[in-house]
Amino acid sequence: MAVILLIDDNTSLVRLTTGLLSKHFPDSLVATASCCEETRSLIATVKPDVVLLDWELPDGSALSLIGDILAAAPKARFIVVTGHQAGELFPRPTSESIVGVLTKPWESNELVAAIQTTIESPDVLSSFGVRMFSGHDQSTALGELDRHKVRNKLGGVLAGLRAMEGDLHANASDPKAVHELTNEYIARLTKVINDLAVMYSSDQDKRKA
């Protein structure tokens, strides 16, 4: 039985990803953590085979966490999830344990394929040292606007829409619940869109200055 550890502070994305992995890997254990501190406590008892690791966490960097995980689970292999391109993170192979990069926003089939490949061939690296499981070259016309933040926001929108679809389907027979869920998700998505608008407006102001 493979143990998959998902480390991300985006709760909506974690819920979506956990459901997806449980569906496609029913014989595997899917564990989650939202930060470095929680991960360090978890690996005292959970020894992951595959780690899906968000590159930027609220209380530390992914690189600092990888060493701690490998000390507890030496055979663990890491798929880094990020809004950056692989070349920006890995100008050269950083660790043989990092087997791939999944860029945001990822597609469900990309994630499943990445996990499946890592479980089946944990030690196979490309000639570049890092496999790009998702090859989006999402260059932007937004100038100095932080692409990583934009991708994170867009990833949150996609995760929210997918989670909303699942929740509405599960509560389709309860009109009151559907109404409450709809309002809740509209509020969440509106906030994300407003945040993007503020980021874009700020970028435009900097350009004019």
Backbone as CSV, one residue per row, in Angstrom:
resi,resn,N_x,N_y,N_z,CA_x,CA_y,CA_z,C_x,C_y,C_z
1,MET,0.840,-1.202,0.000,0.000,0.000,0.000,0.872,1.248,0.000
2,ALA,0.695,2.095,-0.992,1.457,3.340,-1.069,0.875,4.370,-0.112
3,VAL,1.746,5.178,0.452,1.320,6.279,1.319,1.610,7.590,0.594
4,ILE,0.556,8.364,0.343,0.676,9.635,-0.363,0.453,10.761,0.643
5,LEU,1.409,11.664,0.731,1.300,12.794,1.654,1.108,14.081,0.856
6,LEU,0.028,14.766,1.120,-0.292,16.031,0.464,-0.042,17.171,1.428
7,ILE,0.844,18.105,1.047,1.189,19.230,1.919,0.850,20.526,1.194
8,ASP,-0.176,21.218,1.677,-0.636,22.461,1.046,-1.501,23.210,2.050
9,ASP,-1.420,24.534,2.053,-2.210,25.318,3.002,-3.527,25.810,2.404
10,ASN,-3.809,25.454,1.150,-5.068,25.818,0.509,-6.106,24.739,0.836
11,THR,-7.001,25.029,1.771,-7.920,24.004,2.272,-8.863,23.482,1.195
12,SER,-9.324,24.362,0.311,-10.214,23.917,-0.761,-9.493,22.971,-1.704
13,LEU,-8.253,23.314,-2.029,-7.461,22.480,-2.925,-7.127,21.143,-2.275
14,VAL,-6.844,21.171,-0.979,-6.547,19.929,-0.258,-7.753,18.999,-0.281
15,ARG,-8.936,19.548,-0.029,-10.141,18.715,-0.030,-10.386,18.108,-1.405
16,LEU,-10.234,18.924,-2.446,-10.411,18.440,-3.814,-9.396,17.350,-4.137
17,THR,-8.133,17.607,-3.828,-7.068,16.677,-4.176,-7.188,15.377,-3.396
18,THR,-7.548,15.469,-2.122,-7.719,14.262,-1.307,-8.804,13.367,-1.882
19,GLY,-9.921,13.962,-2.268,-11.000,13.188,-2.870,-10.572,12.545,-4.174
20,LEU,-9.830,13.296,-4.982,-9.358,12.786,-6.274,-8.404,11.612,-6.082
21,LEU,-7.465,11.753,-5.167,-6.490,10.690,-4.935,-7.139,9.459,-4.309
22,SER,-8.066,9.659,-3.399,-8.764,8.519,-2.780,-9.561,7.736,-3.819
23,LYS,-10.092,8.449,-4.800,-10.868,7.806,-5.862,-9.976,6.989,-6.786
24,HIS,-8.856,7.558,-7.181,-7.992,6.907,-8.166,-6.983,5.945,-7.539
25,PHE,-6.725,6.096,-6.253,-5.780,5.206,-5.570,-6.433,4.666,-4.294
26,PRO,-7.480,3.848,-4.446,-8.257,3.391,-3.288,-7.467,2.517,-2.313
27,ASP,-6.387,1.918,-2.789,-5.581,1.062,-1.916,-4.469,1.831,-1.213
28,SER,-4.390,3.112,-1.464,-3.338,3.931,-0.857,-3.884,4.721,0.328
29,LEU,-2.982,5.074,1.226,-3.319,5.964,2.336,-2.986,7.387,1.924
30,VAL,-3.967,8.277,2.001,-3.742,9.682,1.672,-3.751,10.496,2.965
31,ALA,-2.600,11.062,3.305,-2.475,11.896,4.501,-2.264,13.346,4.077
32,THR,-2.632,14.279,4.947,-2.507,15.694,4.600,-1.883,16.495,5.737
33,ALA,-1.222,17.577,5.340,-0.687,18.544,6.302,-0.744,19.913,5.642
34,SER,-0.884,20.958,6.451,-1.057,22.296,5.896,0.155,23.204,6.060
35,CYS,1.164,22.735,6.790,2.330,23.580,7.029,3.523,22.716,7.432
36,CYS,4.685,23.336,7.593,5.895,22.599,7.955,5.772,21.965,9.335
37,GLU,5.276,22.732,10.289,5.163,22.223,11.662,4.254,20.997,11.730
38,GLU,3.113,21.065,11.056,2.184,19.937,11.062,2.796,18.727,10.371
39,THR,3.551,18.974,9.311,4.202,17.875,8.588,5.222,17.173,9.474
40,ARG,6.008,17.954,10.182,7.053,17.360,11.039,6.450,16.503,12.143
41,SER,5.304,16.882,12.633,4.621,16.063,13.643,4.057,14.796,13.005
42,LEU,3.515,14.939,11.790,2.869,13.815,11.116,3.843,12.712,10.744
43,ILE,5.044,13.085,10.272,5.982,12.075,9.778,6.602,11.243,10.903
44,ALA,6.277,11.579,12.135,6.710,10.720,13.237,5.996,9.373,13.171
45,THR,4.799,9.359,12.581,4.015,8.120,12.495,3.681,7.715,11.062
46,VAL,3.657,8.671,10.143,3.315,8.389,8.744,4.572,8.497,7.890
47,LYS,4.902,7.418,7.181,6.099,7.385,6.344,5.675,7.386,4.872
48,PRO,5.713,8.535,4.235,5.175,8.632,2.871,6.086,8.015,1.810
49,ASP,5.448,7.498,0.757,6.173,7.043,-0.430,6.238,8.161,-1.466
50,VAL,5.129,8.885,-1.584,5.034,10.006,-2.524,4.554,11.233,-1.756
51,VAL,5.238,12.346,-1.967,4.866,13.598,-1.300,4.521,14.637,-2.368
52,LEU,3.305,15.115,-2.302,2.857,16.201,-3.177,3.012,17.480,-2.362
53,LEU,4.003,18.278,-2.714,4.466,19.352,-1.830,4.344,20.726,-2.479
54,ASP,3.549,21.589,-1.868,3.453,22.974,-2.323,4.787,23.661,-2.047
55,TRP,5.293,24.393,-3.035,6.628,24.986,-2.919,6.699,26.064,-1.852
56,GLU,5.616,26.794,-1.655,5.622,27.881,-0.675,4.585,27.600,0.407
57,LEU,5.058,27.455,1.636,4.197,27.169,2.775,4.233,28.343,3.750
58,PRO,3.215,28.487,4.587,3.129,29.682,5.443,4.216,29.797,6.490
59,ASP,4.833,28.664,6.868,5.825,28.726,7.945,7.193,28.198,7.526
60,GLY,7.475,28.201,6.229,8.793,27.746,5.788,8.807,27.335,4.335
61,SER,9.989,26.978,3.852,10.136,26.601,2.453,10.074,25.086,2.283
62,ALA,9.749,24.678,1.065,9.687,23.251,0.759,11.051,22.590,0.920
63,LEU,12.100,23.311,0.519,13.438,22.720,0.589,13.831,22.364,2.018
64,SER,13.461,23.225,2.961,13.809,22.941,4.356,13.052,21.739,4.878
65,LEU,11.875,21.490,4.307,11.026,20.391,4.779,11.443,19.061,4.169
66,ILE,11.971,19.088,2.956,12.329,17.845,2.262,13.336,17.036,3.069
67,GLY,14.345,17.704,3.618,15.351,17.000,4.414,14.757,16.319,5.631
68,ASP,13.816,16.979,6.289,13.172,16.405,7.468,12.355,15.165,7.096
69,ILE,11.650,15.244,5.973,10.833,14.107,5.539,11.726,12.931,5.164
70,LEU,12.825,13.210,4.451,13.731,12.128,4.045,14.402,11.465,5.245
71,ALA,14.626,12.229,6.296,15.211,11.633,7.508,14.263,10.612,8.117
72,ALA,12.959,10.862,7.991,11.963,9.936,8.538,11.565,8.865,7.529
73,ALA,11.599,9.213,6.238,11.190,8.280,5.176,12.178,8.404,4.017
74,PRO,13.315,7.716,4.090,14.401,7.886,3.107,14.011,7.577,1.663
75,LYS,12.987,6.760,1.473,12.599,6.375,0.110,11.513,7.292,-0.469
76,ALA,11.129,8.313,0.264,10.078,9.212,-0.217,10.522,9.927,-1.491
77,ARG,9.564,10.124,-2.387,9.814,10.858,-3.624,8.852,12.043,-3.682
78,PHE,9.323,13.158,-4.195,8.592,14.417,-4.101,8.159,14.935,-5.469
79,ILE,6.907,15.353,-5.530,6.400,16.110,-6.665,6.106,17.511,-6.138
80,VAL,6.819,18.482,-6.655,6.654,19.860,-6.198,5.528,20.520,-6.983
81,VAL,4.610,21.141,-6.258,3.496,21.866,-6.877,3.785,23.352,-6.741
82,THR,3.757,24.066,-7.864,4.181,25.459,-7.821,3.551,26.283,-8.934
83,GLY,3.555,27.584,-8.756,3.140,28.504,-9.798,4.306,28.928,-10.663
84,HIS,5.530,28.554,-10.258,6.724,28.880,-11.030,6.962,27.835,-12.108
85,GLN,7.811,28.165,-13.063,8.264,27.188,-14.040,9.427,26.404,-13.450
86,ALA,9.636,25.190,-13.947,10.663,24.311,-13.381,12.041,24.954,-13.429
87,GLY,12.369,25.639,-14.517,13.686,26.245,-14.640,13.936,27.332,-13.615
88,GLU,12.872,27.971,-13.162,13.011,29.017,-12.153,13.353,28.411,-10.797
89,LEU,12.845,27.203,-10.539,13.081,26.554,-9.253,14.331,25.688,-9.281
90,PHE,14.528,24.992,-10.400,15.570,23.980,-10.478,16.498,24.231,-11.670
91,PRO,17.395,25.214,-11.598,18.325,25.427,-12.691,19.244,24.231,-12.876
92,ARG,19.345,23.422,-11.836,20.086,22.147,-11.908,19.403,21.206,-10.922
93,PRO,19.594,19.886,-11.065,18.947,18.961,-10.140,19.260,19.296,-8.692
94,THR,18.233,19.491,-7.887,18.407,19.877,-6.491,18.529,18.660,-5.589
95,SER,17.755,17.658,-5.862,17.755,16.444,-5.065,17.212,15.316,-5.909
96,GLU,17.844,14.149,-5.826,17.350,13.010,-6.607,15.981,12.563,-6.114
97,SER,15.575,13.040,-4.941,14.266,12.684,-4.407,13.144,13.511,-5.016
98,ILE,13.490,14.662,-5.627,12.489,15.481,-6.309,12.373,14.963,-7.731
99,VAL,11.302,14.257,-8.013,11.179,13.580,-9.303,10.341,14.351,-10.314
100,GLY,9.667,15.401,-9.886,8.843,16.116,-10.854,8.279,17.407,-10.320
101,VAL,7.785,18.203,-11.250,7.160,19.483,-10.938,5.785,19.515,-11.594
102,LEU,4.796,19.925,-10.839,3.436,20.076,-11.354,3.061,21.545,-11.210
103,THR,2.849,22.223,-12.329,2.584,23.654,-12.264,1.098,23.938,-12.109
104,LYS,0.812,25.036,-11.407,-0.566,25.463,-11.182,-1.017,26.372,-12.323
105,PRO,-2.295,26.318,-12.669,-3.311,25.372,-12.190,-3.198,24.052,-12.937
106,TRP,-3.154,22.941,-12.205,-3.007,21.637,-12.841,-4.368,21.039,-13.166
107,GLU,-4.336,20.073,-14.078,-5.543,19.334,-14.429,-5.563,18.023,-13.655
108,SER,-6.753,17.503,-13.399,-6.887,16.277,-12.610,-6.111,15.116,-13.223
109,ASN,-6.183,14.978,-14.549,-5.492,13.863,-15.199,-3.978,14.003,-15.076
110,GLU,-3.479,15.251,-15.040,-2.049,15.470,-14.863,-1.597,15.011,-13.480
111,LEU,-2.375,15.359,-12.481,-2.031,14.978,-11.118,-2.039,13.466,-10.951
112,VAL,-3.091,12.815,-11.436,-3.201,11.356,-11.305,-2.036,10.681,-12.022
113,ALA,-1.706,11.156,-13.225,-0.596,10.569,-13.981,0.730,10.767,-13.255
114,ALA,0.910,11.945,-12.655,2.141,12.225,-11.920,2.306,11.278,-10.733
115,ILE,1.238,11.094,-9.977,1.291,10.196,-8.819,1.525,8.760,-9.279
116,GLN,0.788,8.329,-10.303,0.910,6.956,-10.802,2.335,6.687,-11.288
117,THR,2.892,7.629,-12.044,4.251,7.468,-12.557,5.263,7.371,-11.426
118,THR,5.091,8.184,-10.411,6.030,8.199,-9.296,5.937,6.923,-8.468
119,ILE,4.725,6.400,-8.301,4.561,5.144,-7.568,5.200,3.989,-8.327
120,GLU,4.992,3.962,-9.645,5.480,2.848,-10.457,6.970,2.960,-10.756
121,SER,7.488,4.189,-10.941,8.898,4.381,-11.304,9.511,5.485,-10.451
122,PRO,9.677,5.239,-9.167,10.113,6.308,-8.261,11.523,6.814,-8.509
123,ASP,12.360,6.026,-9.183,13.760,6.421,-9.336,14.132,6.784,-10.765
124,VAL,13.136,6.935,-11.623,13.411,7.267,-13.023,13.301,8.768,-13.223
125,LEU,14.426,9.395,-13.541,14.465,10.820,-13.803,14.705,11.069,-15.293
126,SER,14.261,12.178,-15.780,14.564,12.554,-17.154,16.016,13.013,-17.233
127,SER,16.506,13.219,-18.449,17.886,13.656,-18.624,18.123,15.043,-18.044
128,PHE,17.034,15.777,-17.790,17.155,17.109,-17.221,17.136,17.076,-15.704
129,GLY,16.926,15.898,-15.118,16.929,15.782,-13.671,15.572,15.972,-13.040
130,VAL,14.665,16.674,-13.730,13.333,16.916,-13.199,12.321,16.703,-14.316
131,ARG,11.288,15.931,-14.049,10.234,15.726,-15.032,9.179,16.808,-14.888
132,MET,8.814,17.403,-16.008,7.717,18.363,-16.007,6.428,17.598,-16.273
133,PHE,5.653,17.332,-15.225,4.402,16.623,-15.397,3.360,17.510,-16.057
134,SER,3.527,18.821,-15.935,2.616,19.762,-16.564,3.452,20.812,-17.258
135,GLY,3.315,20.928,-18.566,4.213,21.777,-19.322,3.671,23.137,-19.640
136,HIS,2.776,23.682,-18.833,2.205,24.984,-19.139,3.292,26.054,-19.085
137,ASP,3.523,26.726,-20.194,4.399,27.890,-20.177,3.495,29.104,-20.110
138,GLN,3.074,29.407,-18.900,2.045,30.422,-18.749,2.661,31.812,-18.647
139,SER,3.355,32.216,-19.711,3.899,33.573,-19.726,2.740,34.547,-19.709
140,THR,2.962,35.681,-19.097,1.859,36.592,-18.890,2.146,37.958,-19.468
141,ALA,1.105,38.637,-19.855,1.250,39.995,-20.364,1.035,41.010,-19.248
142,LEU,1.153,40.553,-18.021,0.868,41.431,-16.890,2.118,42.108,-16.342
143,GLY,3.190,42.117,-17.137,4.383,42.856,-16.754,4.965,42.384,-15.435
144,GLU,5.041,43.306,-14.469,5.674,43.000,-13.199,4.754,42.256,-12.242
145,LEU,3.534,42.002,-12.653,2.587,41.328,-11.776,3.139,39.962,-11.380
146,ASP,3.061,39.632,-10.107,3.616,38.389,-9.573,2.876,37.191,-10.149
147,ARG,3.523,36.468,-11.077,2.877,35.342,-11.740,2.528,34.221,-10.764
148,HIS,3.385,34.029,-9.770,3.108,32.963,-8.809,1.812,33.235,-8.049
149,LYS,1.632,34.487,-7.615,0.410,34.825,-6.884,-0.813,34.682,-7.778
150,VAL,-0.675,35.099,-9.052,-1.798,34.985,-9.973,-2.171,33.523,-10.174
151,ARG,-1.182,32.679,-10.383,-1.455,31.259,-10.596,-2.069,30.617,-9.371
152,ASN,-1.593,31.018,-8.203,-2.194,30.501,-6.977,-3.668,30.886,-6.887
153,LYS,-3.961,32.146,-7.231,-5.352,32.614,-7.195,-6.196,31.849,-8.205
154,LEU,-5.674,31.665,-9.422,-6.414,30.940,-10.444,-6.609,29.485,-10.051
155,GLY,-5.577,28.910,-9.420,-5.717,27.544,-8.926,-6.808,27.453,-7.877
156,GLY,-6.904,28.497,-7.036,-7.958,28.521,-6.030,-9.340,28.624,-6.639
157,VAL,-9.460,29.410,-7.744,-10.741,29.520,-8.430,-11.171,28.165,-8.995
158,LEU,-10.231,27.479,-9.670,-10.554,26.182,-10.255,-10.927,25.171,-9.176
159,ALA,-10.160,25.167,-8.087,-10.459,24.244,-6.992,-11.825,24.542,-6.397
160,GLY,-12.142,25.840,-6.260,-13.439,26.228,-5.712,-14.586,25.783,-6.594
161,LEU,-14.432,25.934,-7.904,-15.482,25.520,-8.828,-15.694,24.014,-8.785
162,ARG,-14.600,23.271,-8.706,-14.721,21.809,-8.661,-15.353,21.359,-7.348
163,ALA,-14.920,21.986,-6.249,-15.497,21.639,-4.951,-16.977,21.991,-4.911
164,MET,-17.347,23.139,-5.490,-18.744,23.548,-5.529,-19.584,22.548,-6.307
165,GLU,-19.060,22.100,-7.432,-19.788,21.118,-8.238,-20.064,19.852,-7.427
166,GLY,-19.042,19.372,-6.700,-19.213,18.167,-5.894,-20.201,18.358,-4.764
167,ASP,-20.116,19.496,-4.080,-21.009,19.766,-2.952,-22.458,19.931,-3.405
168,LEU,-22.656,20.631,-4.527,-24.012,20.829,-5.031,-24.621,19.505,-5.483
169,HIS,-23.818,18.668,-6.084,-24.305,17.355,-6.515,-24.693,16.509,-5.307
170,ALA,-23.859,16.555,-4.254,-24.109,15.745,-3.062,-25.347,16.214,-2.301
171,ASN,-25.705,17.489,-2.434,-26.840,18.051,-1.685,-28.007,18.438,-2.593
172,ALA,-28.044,17.841,-3.791,-29.046,18.228,-4.790,-30.482,18.075,-4.292
173,SER,-30.721,17.145,-3.360,-32.087,16.903,-2.878,-32.499,17.849,-1.748
174,ASP,-31.599,18.731,-1.330,-31.872,19.645,-0.215,-31.771,21.087,-0.713
175,PRO,-32.882,21.698,-1.113,-32.853,23.058,-1.678,-32.213,24.096,-0.755
176,LYS,-32.463,23.973,0.541,-31.889,24.929,1.483,-30.372,24.828,1.498
177,ALA,-29.873,23.593,1.526,-28.421,23.392,1.526,-27.805,23.897,0.233
178,VAL,-28.482,23.664,-0.893,-27.986,24.129,-2.186,-27.898,25.658,-2.193
179,HIS,-28.935,26.299,-1.640,-28.947,27.767,-1.577,-27.792,28.290,-0.724
180,GLU,-27.571,27.681,0.433,-26.514,28.121,1.331,-25.128,27.884,0.719
181,LEU,-24.969,26.705,0.089,-23.687,26.395,-0.538,-23.394,27.348,-1.692
182,THR,-24.425,27.637,-2.475,-24.250,28.543,-3.605,-23.781,29.915,-3.130
183,ASN,-24.447,30.431,-2.094,-24.050,31.740,-1.558,-22.631,31.713,-0.995
184,GLU,-22.299,30.610,-0.326,-20.967,30.492,0.269,-19.885,30.500,-0.808
185,TYR,-20.093,29.701,-1.863,-19.078,29.623,-2.910,-19.012,30.899,-3.740
186,ILE,-20.151,31.537,-3.955,-20.142,32.806,-4.677,-19.316,33.838,-3.903
187,ALA,-19.477,33.865,-2.583,-18.716,34.800,-1.748,-17.215,34.512,-1.834
188,ARG,-16.858,33.215,-1.785,-15.445,32.849,-1.854,-14.835,33.226,-3.199
189,LEU,-15.539,32.874,-4.281,-15.025,33.149,-5.621,-14.972,34.649,-5.897
190,THR,-15.960,35.379,-5.397,-15.964,36.831,-5.574,-14.749,37.457,-4.902
191,LYS,-14.398,36.948,-3.721,-13.225,37.464,-3.013,-11.956,37.231,-3.827
192,VAL,-11.818,36.022,-4.392,-10.628,35.712,-5.183,-10.550,36.638,-6.400
193,ILE,-11.673,36.807,-7.077,-11.698,37.672,-8.263,-11.368,39.116,-7.887
194,ASN,-11.903,39.577,-6.761,-11.599,40.930,-6.294,-10.114,41.076,-5.967
195,ASP,-9.540,40.033,-5.361,-8.105,40.059,-5.049,-7.272,40.189,-6.328
196,LEU,-7.669,39.438,-7.370,-6.959,39.529,-8.648,-7.085,40.928,-9.245
197,ALA,-8.273,41.508,-9.129,-8.494,42.848,-9.667,-7.611,43.867,-8.950
198,VAL,-7.477,43.723,-7.634,-6.633,44.630,-6.858,-5.165,44.470,-7.268
199,MET,-4.740,43.203,-7.443,-3.365,42.947,-7.860,-3.083,43.578,-9.222
200,TYR,-4.013,43.429,-10.158,-3.833,43.980,-11.493,-3.810,45.504,-11.451
201,SER,-4.713,46.090,-10.673,-4.777,47.541,-10.559,-3.486,48.090,-9.970
202,SER,-2.950,47.407,-8.965,-1.711,47.827,-8.335,-0.560,47.773,-9.330
203,ASP,-0.548,46.713,-10.156,0.490,46.568,-11.167,0.424,47.697,-12.191
204,GLN,-0.792,48.056,-12.599,-0.961,49.135,-13.560,-0.489,50.465,-12.979
205,ASP,-0.749,50.681,-11.693,-0.302,51.912,-11.044,1.234,51.999,-11.033
206,LYS,1.878,50.840,-10.806,3.341,50.821,-10.792,3.902,51.128,-12.172
207,ARG,3.217,50.640,-13.202,3.683,50.891,-14.563,3.633,52.377,-14.910
208,LYS,2.587,53.066,-14.410,2.383,54.464,-14.721,3.315,55.381,-13.918
209,ALA,3.748,54.850,-12.765,4.580,55.683,-11.873,5.958,55.963,-12.475
